[in-house]
Amino acid sequence: MAPPEHPDAQPALDARLCLRRGDFTLDVTLRVRPGEILALLGPNGAGKSSALRALAGLDPLTEGHVRVDGRDRTRTPVEDRPVGVVFQDYLLFPHMSALDNVAFGPRRRGLSRVAARARAAELLAHMNLAEYARTRPRRLSGGQAQRVALARALAVRPRLLLMDEPMAALDAGTRVDVRARLRRLLEGFDGATVLVTHDPLDAMVLADRVAVVEEGRVVQEGTPAEVARRPRTAYVARLVGLNLFRGTAEGTTVTVGPTEPEGPARVEVHQAHHGPVLVAFPPRAVALYTRRPHGSPRNVWRLTVEGVERFGDQVRLYLTGRPSLTADISPAALAELGLDRGDRVWAQVKAAEVECYPG
């Protein structure tokens, strides 16, 4: 993990990235501390890869700056920037051994062949790949190729490490182990790391901090836990599996949704708030009934089943009405309720399960 930030500490990376390409505009500001991993999370086309290419110097900025360790690198040629890049498909040289792939960067930067290969051998050993030093990429597994690509990026001793979808080329069965191993390897890097991904698990496991990019802008930033617990956009809420509503609070009552044609919905929360807020709760917090539940539950809505699908070991129901939301129940509960598309159902959520925060 990155060390605690001192108020006067200089960021390892300080960048304002402004790019204009046709109708698309990217305008993001990034600050990353030494030893910190920042994940850029967002949908396809949001501008994540454009930001990475701008940091690497592959795409010139329309406006802005890239400062690494306080030194302006905005106009520094790509080959002279203190930057290492791990590409999505790794892009290892197929005709070279793992050792020569890793030694390539230091050789290009003037190190002797002997010194470059010694540095490469040290990095491969650090990544438990010493026995594969003479192996060519086609004989490496996906996880091994990823580690060679990381070693190659680190071999030039960068101050900024850029990783573009590092798990994308791996099959699902390999990702869990490789993700954990990669996090441990990155803990020894004292520069700034920027990781581009659309996978929330990559961001939550690998990153110290997450910046969510949508339509060329950073729309939310914080630790993985903060972003997951308090999403600020529908995209983030879907990623982390929460129902999210924007509304206005008066005390413990939040009015959400449009006022037409059926009027707004109301959500009760457990602490008083005032003004614009966001409310969120997980689908598992939703209890379903074919008859209105007894007692005086604070959140009960009459909704319509729009869709039903298997979701892991649960069943996810998509419910429309005031408000529209998703609910996760067990297959046994679905069988007992006998619900299908078009059926009416009562949905209940305890106020204590609802997270409410300024909007």
N, C-alpha and C positions, 0 to 999 in steps of 0.2 A: 504494500500500500504506500501511497505518497506520504511524505512526512507532513506534520501539521504546518500550515502556512503562517509565516511570520508577516506582520502587517507591512513591513518594508521590503519583503523579499522580492527580488526581481524575477519575473516569470521566465521560464526557459523559452517559451513561445509567446509572442504578443503579435497578433495578426488581425488586420482588417482586410477582408477579401471581398472586393467588388468586381463582378464580372457581368458583362452584358452580351448575350448571344441571341440575336433575333428578339423574340418576345420574352425571353427568359432573363431575369435579373437575379444575380446572387449578391447578397449583402450580409455578411456574417462577421462577427467579431469573436475571436478565440484567444483565450489566455490559458496557458497550461504551465503548472509549476514543475520544477525539476523533480523527476521521478514519478510524475503523475501520468495516468492514462486517461485520456478524454475520448469518449465514444461519440461519434456523430451518428445519430440514429434517425431514420426517416424513410418514407416510402420511395419507390423508384421515381426518378425524375425530380426529387426534392432539391438536388444540388450538392449532395454529399461528395460524390466523386469529383465534381468540378472544384470543390473546396480543396480536396486532396491534391489534385493536379496543380492548382494554384500554389499551394504550399511547396510542392516539389519544384516549381518553376517551369512546369510543362505547359501551362497556360498563362499568358501574361495578364496582369491585373489591369482593369480599366481605371480603378482607383484603389487606394489603400496602401498597405505595407505588410511586410513579413519581417519581424525581428526575432532573431534566435540568440539567446543569451545577451540581449541588449544591442546586438549588432544588426543593422539593417541589411537584409539579404534580398530586398525586393528586386534589385536589378543584377544580382549575382547570377552568372551562368549556371545552368543545371549541374554541370559536372563539378563545379566548385562549391556548391552548397553543402553544409554539414548535415546532409539528409540521407537517411537510408529508407528504402521502400520495399515492402513486401506486397507484391501484386496478387490479385485474386487468383490467378492460375500459376503463381509462383514464377513462371518464365525462367526456369533454370535452363542453362545451355545444355542441350541433349548430348552433345559430343564430348562434354567435359565430365570428369569425375566430380563427386561431391566436394572433394578438397579443392580442386581447381575452380569450381564455381564460387566457392567462398573466397578464394585467394584473388579472384579476378579484380574486385574493386580496389583493394590495396595496391595491386600491381599497377592499375590505371593511375593511381595517385602517387606513383613514384617509388613505392617500396620495392626492394630487391625481390627476386623470385624466392630466395631462401627465406627471407623475413616474412613475405606474404604467406607462404605455405606454412610457416611456423605459427603465424597468427591464426590461419584457417584451421590448422590441426587443434589448436588450443580451444577454439570456439566449438568445433565438432565434438571434442571430448566433453566440454561443458554441457552439451546437449545430448550426451549419451549416444553419440553417433560415430565414435572413433573407428569402430569396426566397419563402417560404411564409407570411409574416406575415399576409397578407390572405386566405389560403386557409381555407376551412371544413373541419372534421374529415372529412366524407364524401369529400373529394377528396385526403386524405392516405393514404399507404401505412401499413401497420401499424407499421413502424419509425419513420416520421415522427410518427405519432400518439403513439407511446410517448415520443419525445423532447419533444414538446409537453407531454405530461402531466408529465414530469420537470421541465421548465422551470416549469410552473405550480406544482409542489410546492416548487421552490427559490425561487420569486419572493417568498414570504413570509419569506425568510431564516430558515428553521427551524434549530433546533439538533438536532432529531431528524427523520430522514427515514425514512418507512415505505413499503415496497414490497411489494405483495401479488401474487405470481405474475406478475412483470413480463413474462415470455415467453409466458404462456399464450395470448394472443390472436394470436400470430405463427405463421405456417406454418413447417414444418421447414426449408425452404430459406432463410428469412430469419433464423433464430435465430442462426446462427453469427456473421454479421457484426454483428448488432444487439447480441449479448451482448458482443463485444469492444469495440464502440463505447461501450456503457453503462459498462463497467468504466473506460474512459479518462475519461468524463465525471464519474464519481463520485470520481475521484482528486482533483479540485479541491474537494471538499466537506469541510470541517473539523469538521463535527458528527458525531453518531452515526447510522449507517444500520443499520436492521433489515430484512432481506429474508426474506419468507416464500416457500418453494418446496417442491415435492415432487420436483423434478427435480435429480438429483445434479450434472449438468453446470452448471446455474445456480449451485449452491453452490460447486462446485470452481473455477469460472472467476471468479465475481464476488466471493466472500467472502474476508476475511482469516481469519475464524474461523467454525466451524460448531457449532451446538448442535442435536443430534438430539432431537426431541420425540416421545415415544410415550405414549399414554394419559395425557396431561396432565402428564408429567414429562420433565425433561431427562435422558436416559439416557446421553449421551456428548457431550463437548465438546472441541474442539481445532482445530488448523489443518486445512484440507482434506486435506493430505498425511497428517497423523496419523490422522485419522478413516478415510481410505481404506486406509491400510496396516494399521491395527489396529482393525478394527470390534469392537464389544462386544455387538451384538445381531444376530439373524438378519436383521432388516429391513435394517440397514446393510450387512451382508455381501452380501445380494442386490443392493442398490443398486450397490455398487462391484464386484460380480462375483467374490466370493471364496467358497470353501468355508470354513466356520467351525465349530469344535467346541469345546465346553467340557469340560474334563477335569481330571485330577489328575496332576501330574508327579512322577516319581521319577527324578532324573538326566535322562538324555536320552530317557526313555520316558514318554509321556503316555497315560493310560488315558481313553478317551472313550466316551460313549454309555451307554445303559442296560445293566444287568447281566442282564436277562431279555428274551426267552427264550433268546437265543443267546449271551449273554455280551457283554462290552464289546469294543471295538476298541482297538488300540494304534497310536499314531503315534510314530515316531522323529523327534527333532529334533536339530539340530546343536550346541546348547548346553544344558548342564545347568540344570534348574529344579526347584523343589520346591514342592508345594502346588497350590492351585487356579490353573489357567491357561486361556488361550484359545489355540487353534492355528488358523492360517489359511493357505491357499495358493490360487493362482489355478487355474481349470479348465484353462488351457493347460499347467500343470505336470504334469498327469496323462498318463502314457503308457499305452496300451492294447495288450494282447497276447491272442491266442487260446490261447497256451500259456504256462505259467509262465516268466517271463524267467530267463535264465541268470545265473550269478554270485551275488552276495549283496546285492542291493538292500535297503535298510533298511525300505522301506515297500512291501509288496506285499499286495494284498487280492483275494480272489475275489468278484466282484460280479455282479449281474444287471442287464441293460439294461432299464430301465423305460420309457424314451421317447427319441426321437430327433427333433431339429428343427433347421432351418437357423437360424444365428445370425450375421448379417453374412456375411462370407466364410468362416466356419467352420461346423462342425456341432457342436451341443451334445448330449451324451448325458447322460441322467439315470440314475444307477446306484444300485441299492439293495443293502443288505447291511450289513456291519460294516467301515467306516462307509458311510452313504449319501452320495453326492457327485455333482458334475457335472464333466464333462470336455469340453474343446473340442479337436477335431481337424479336419483338412482333409477336404473331400469325397473327395479321392483316398485318404486313409488309411481313411475309412469304407468305400469300395468295396473296398479291399484286404483289410480285416478281414472284410467281409461280415456286419456286425452288424445285428441287428434286435431289436425288442422281444422280451424273454423269453430272449435268448441270454445265456450265461455268458461272462465275460471277466475277464482279469487286469488290475488297475490298479496302476500303480507311480508313486510320487512320491519324488524324492530328498529326503533330510533337509535338504539345504541350501536347498531351495525352500520349506520350511515356516517360517512366522513364529510364534514362541511368545512369549507375554507374560502378565504376571499377570492373573488373572481376577477 
